[in-house]
């Protein structure tokens, strides 16, 4: 419980700081991200429980990574993150889950995700901001990657990459759990040194 409250306080601080840096009012951020003003007010007060899709829309609108919304201050030169120390940001009906392990720093950050997809579970993603590139590397099992309506089977030992600014989804396939590492490459935000 205390960890959840601390995570909500960090999220509240980071959303408010990013919104202020971007020069956006609550109304304008809500309009652009398609999130109600009431939900944003609650979020900035560390109240409520925002879902993964809301966090992605806010991050995209603010031009930052999802983990930039969730991470506290850096703790040192090397950061080691254990999967069991990170709460899943998405859980499927059949036991699938996605965990945002970390995000690199710099003008063009990279999110590193660890996914487990059970056969038949699917996560549909809305299009991200222009310039976002996603890469999926399957380490066990197989999945179906759907990009702009076209299905692509990706099996253990294979890696696929695509522009994330189009509709896409990830679906577990085959007979066993698909394990994959996904990276999300975020383009430099406004005012970043190139």
RODO-2510 file (C-alpha; in nm, 4 decimals, decimal comma):
residues 194
     n   res          X          Y          Z
     1     x     0,0000     0,0000     0,0000
     2     x     0,2766     0,2448     0,0912
     3     x     0,4562     0,1643    -0,2365
     4     x     0,1399     0,2386    -0,4346
     5     x     0,0886     0,5702    -0,2523
     6     x     0,4532     0,6668    -0,3118
     7     x     0,4202     0,5749    -0,6811
     8     x     0,1046     0,7895    -0,7100
     9     x     0,2805     1,0862    -0,5436
    10     x     0,5749     1,0515    -0,7853
    11     x     0,3360     1,0264    -1,0816
    12     x     0,1422     1,3332    -0,9597
    13     x     0,4613     1,5382    -0,9256
    14     x     0,5941     1,4301    -1,2661
    15     x     0,2681     1,4988    -1,4527
    16     x     0,2352     1,8425    -1,2963
    17     x     0,6029     1,9258    -1,3687
    18     x     0,5818     1,8054    -1,7314
    19     x     0,2553     1,9935    -1,7875
    20     x     0,4089     2,3110    -1,6430
    21     x     0,7238     2,2726    -1,8577
    22     x     0,5036     2,2310    -2,1647
    23     x     0,3060     2,5446    -2,0722
    24     x    -0,0267     2,3589    -2,0778
    25     x    -0,3299     2,4215    -1,8596
    26     x    -0,5208     2,1263    -1,7188
    27     x    -0,7949     2,1951    -1,9747
    28     x    -0,5528     2,1990    -2,2691
    29     x    -0,3646     1,8849    -2,1594
    30     x    -0,6950     1,7075    -2,1079
    31     x    -0,8216     1,8108    -2,4504
    32     x    -0,5034     1,7043    -2,6292
    33     x    -0,4627     1,3754    -2,4389
    34     x    -0,8376     1,2970    -2,4395
    35     x    -0,8402     1,2732    -2,0580
    36     x    -1,1056     1,4484    -1,8479
    37     x    -1,0036     1,7525    -1,6467
    38     x    -1,1401     1,5826    -1,3354
    39     x    -0,9149     1,2815    -1,3906
    40     x    -0,6151     1,5121    -1,4382
    41     x    -0,6943     1,7099    -1,1224
    42     x    -0,7173     1,3819    -0,9288
    43     x    -0,3964     1,2553    -1,0852
    44     x    -0,2063     1,5714    -0,9919
    45     x    -0,3382     1,5316    -0,6343
    46     x    -0,2094     1,1690    -0,6248
    47     x    -0,5646     1,0339    -0,6210
    48     x    -0,7222     0,7702    -0,8414
    49     x    -0,5745     0,4840    -1,0373
    50     x    -0,4955     0,5833    -1,3986
    51     x    -0,4916     0,3003    -1,6489
    52     x    -0,2076     0,2239    -1,8874
    53     x    -0,3810     0,3797    -2,1909
    54     x    -0,4261     0,7081    -2,0005
    55     x    -0,0564     0,7140    -1,9064
    56     x     0,0456     0,6507    -2,2686
    57     x    -0,1813     0,9306    -2,3974
    58     x    -0,0448     1,1743    -2,1361
    59     x     0,3168     1,0814    -2,2105
    60     x     0,2644     1,1125    -2,5869
    61     x     0,0934     1,4495    -2,5462
    62     x     0,3704     1,5780    -2,3197
    63     x     0,6417     1,4385    -2,5517
    64     x     0,7994     1,2223    -2,2820
    65     x     0,8173     0,8521    -2,1973
    66     x     0,5687     0,6699    -1,9753
    67     x     0,8472     0,5898    -1,7320
    68     x     0,9436     0,9588    -1,7145
    69     x     0,5981     1,0053    -1,5648
    70     x     0,6559     0,7272    -1,3129
    71     x     1,0225     0,7377    -1,2109
    72     x     1,1649     0,9131    -0,9102
    73     x     1,5032     1,0860    -0,9149
    74     x     1,8042     0,8924    -1,0481
    75     x     1,9897     0,6967    -0,7823
    76     x     2,3357     0,6656    -0,9333
    77     x     2,5387     0,5888    -1,2431
    78     x     2,4129     0,2326    -1,2844
    79     x     2,0548     0,1288    -1,2351
    80     x     1,9653    -0,2397    -1,2089
    81     x     1,5941    -0,3210    -1,2137
    82     x     1,4464    -0,6587    -1,1240
    83     x     1,1234    -0,7577    -1,3011
    84     x     0,9587    -0,8557    -0,9729
    85     x     1,0238    -0,5059    -0,8357
    86     x     0,8198    -0,3407    -1,1138
    87     x     0,4402    -0,3480    -1,1138
    88     x     0,2744    -0,4571    -1,4386
    89     x     0,1219    -0,1642    -1,6282
    90     x    -0,1032    -0,3964    -1,8263
    91     x    -0,2519    -0,7351    -1,7450
    92     x    -0,4461    -0,9464    -1,9935
    93     x    -0,7512    -1,1594    -1,9265
    94     x    -0,5486    -1,4827    -1,9622
    95     x    -0,2563    -1,3827    -1,7405
    96     x    -0,0436    -1,1759    -1,9800
    97     x     0,1402    -0,8731    -1,8467
    98     x     0,3660    -0,5869    -1,9519
    99     x     0,6227    -0,4256    -1,7226
   100     x     0,8065    -0,1038    -1,8013
   101     x     1,1549    -0,1908    -1,6754
   102     x     1,3301     0,1415    -1,7320
   103     x     1,3803     0,4350    -1,9631
   104     x     1,7137     0,5687    -2,0775
   105     x     1,7845     0,9363    -2,0270
   106     x     1,8731     1,1954    -2,2885
   107     x     1,7086     1,3893    -2,5657
   108     x     1,5681     1,0750    -2,7331
   109     x     1,4880     0,8271    -2,4528
   110     x     1,4245     0,4566    -2,5011
   111     x     1,1733     0,2627    -2,2920
   112     x     1,2574    -0,1017    -2,2201
   113     x     0,9571    -0,3282    -2,1573
   114     x     0,9297    -0,6939    -2,0555
   115     x     0,6138    -0,8686    -2,1827
   116     x     0,4597    -1,2111    -2,1232
   117     x     0,1793    -1,2842    -2,3706
   118     x    -0,0444    -1,5851    -2,3179
   119     x    -0,1967    -1,7492    -2,6287
   120     x    -0,5053    -1,5524    -2,7312
   121     x    -0,4392    -1,2490    -2,5094
   122     x    -0,4119    -0,9255    -2,7067
   123     x    -0,3083    -0,5698    -2,6268
   124     x    -0,4317    -0,3092    -2,8786
   125     x    -0,2257     0,0114    -2,8766
   126     x    -0,3373     0,3472    -3,0044
   127     x    -0,0953     0,5219    -3,2423
   128     x     0,1868     0,7088    -3,0674
   129     x     0,3273     1,0490    -3,1617
   130     x     0,5053     1,0799    -3,4980
   131     x     0,8603     0,9483    -3,4916
   132     x     0,8107     0,6795    -3,2241
   133     x     0,9713     0,3495    -3,3285
   134     x     0,8958     0,0204    -3,1519
   135     x     1,1043    -0,2967    -3,1598
   136     x     0,9937    -0,6377    -3,0304
   137     x     1,2401    -0,9228    -2,9703
   138     x     1,0771    -1,2576    -2,8918
   139     x     1,2868    -1,4718    -2,6579
   140     x     1,0420    -1,7646    -2,6197
   141     x     0,7175    -1,8690    -2,7858
   142     x     0,5541    -1,6671    -3,0606
   143     x     0,3291    -1,3689    -3,1083
   144     x     0,1327    -1,1971    -3,3797
   145     x     0,2209    -0,8330    -3,4313
   146     x    -0,0561    -0,6420    -3,6081
   147     x     0,0538    -0,3132    -3,7643
   148     x    -0,2007    -0,1055    -3,9540
   149     x    -0,4217    -0,4107    -4,0010
   150     x    -0,1499    -0,6465    -4,1321
   151     x    -0,0513    -0,9498    -3,9217
   152     x     0,3131    -1,0529    -3,8773
   153     x     0,4141    -1,3681    -3,6889
   154     x     0,7246    -1,3119    -3,4752
   155     x     0,8836    -1,6233    -3,3208
   156     x     1,1560    -1,6934    -3,0661
   157     x     1,4864    -1,5573    -3,1947
   158     x     1,3215    -1,2995    -3,4206
   159     x     1,3015    -0,9215    -3,3851
   160     x     1,0594    -0,6858    -3,5594
   161     x     1,0562    -0,3074    -3,5759
   162     x     0,7917    -0,0624    -3,6938
   163     x     0,6728     0,2976    -3,6719
   164     x     0,4525     0,3257    -3,3633
   165     x     0,2489     0,6135    -3,5068
   166     x     0,0018     0,3732    -3,6673
   167     x    -0,2553     0,1422    -3,5013
   168     x    -0,0866    -0,1738    -3,3711
   169     x    -0,1424    -0,4640    -3,1339
   170     x     0,0397    -0,7580    -2,9790
   171     x    -0,1265    -1,1006    -2,9527
   172     x     0,0027    -1,4185    -2,7961
   173     x    -0,0131    -1,7154    -3,0328
   174     x     0,0979    -2,0761    -3,0420
   175     x     0,0594    -2,3073    -2,7434
   176     x     0,2801    -2,1492    -2,4755
   177     x     0,3637    -1,8162    -2,3193
   178     x     0,5431    -1,5705    -2,5462
   179     x     0,8216    -1,3787    -2,3714
   180     x     0,9463    -1,0638    -2,5402
   181     x     1,1474    -0,7508    -2,4816
   182     x     1,0028    -0,4379    -2,6390
   183     x     1,1799    -0,1074    -2,6824
   184     x     1,0047     0,2189    -2,7576
   185     x     1,2327     0,4809    -2,9156
   186     x     1,0946     0,8268    -2,8461
   187     x     1,1993     1,1168    -3,0710
   188     x     1,3580     1,4242    -2,9150
   189     x     1,1006     1,6570    -2,7633
   190     x     1,0646     2,0261    -2,8399
   191     x     1,3723     2,2191    -2,7362
   192     x     1,5957     1,9095    -2,7121
   193     x     1,9483     1,9377    -2,8399
   194     x     1,9677     1,7181    -3,1443
***
